[in-house]
């Protein structure tokens, strides 16, 4: 992700990284605030807005456990 953006605009790559990290940090305090993935118990998705599109982070969380980020993908790459 960052490689693709870096080729187009180094500044955009840094902004994307900072936006994603800030959004993932919100999971520390609010891990249950995002939409559950209905077909996989314990999995949730965090939508991260960036520019005209954004990213989706899927993570695993069950009450009282750690948050485990499974992936972060561009919204166009998520099926």
MOMORA-V118939 format. One record per backbone hydrogen bond with DSSP energy under -1.0 kcal/mol. CO is the residue of the C=O (numbers start at 1). NH is the residue of the N-H. If there is no record, write none. Layout:
co=CO nh=NH
co=CO nh=NH
This chain:
co=1 nh=5
co=2 nh=6
co=3 nh=7
co=4 nh=8
co=5 nh=9
co=9 nh=13
co=10 nh=14
co=11 nh=15
co=12 nh=16
co=13 nh=17
co=14 nh=18
co=15 nh=19
co=16 nh=20
co=17 nh=21
co=18 nh=22
co=19 nh=23
co=20 nh=24
co=21 nh=25
co=24 nh=27
co=25 nh=28
co=26 nh=30
co=30 nh=33
co=35 nh=45
co=37 nh=40
co=40 nh=43
co=42 nh=61
co=43 nh=37
co=44 nh=59
co=46 nh=57
co=48 nh=55
co=50 nh=53
co=53 nh=50
co=54 nh=75
co=55 nh=48
co=56 nh=73
co=57 nh=46
co=58 nh=70
co=58 nh=71
co=59 nh=44
co=60 nh=68
co=62 nh=65
co=68 nh=60
co=71 nh=58
co=73 nh=56
co=74 nh=77
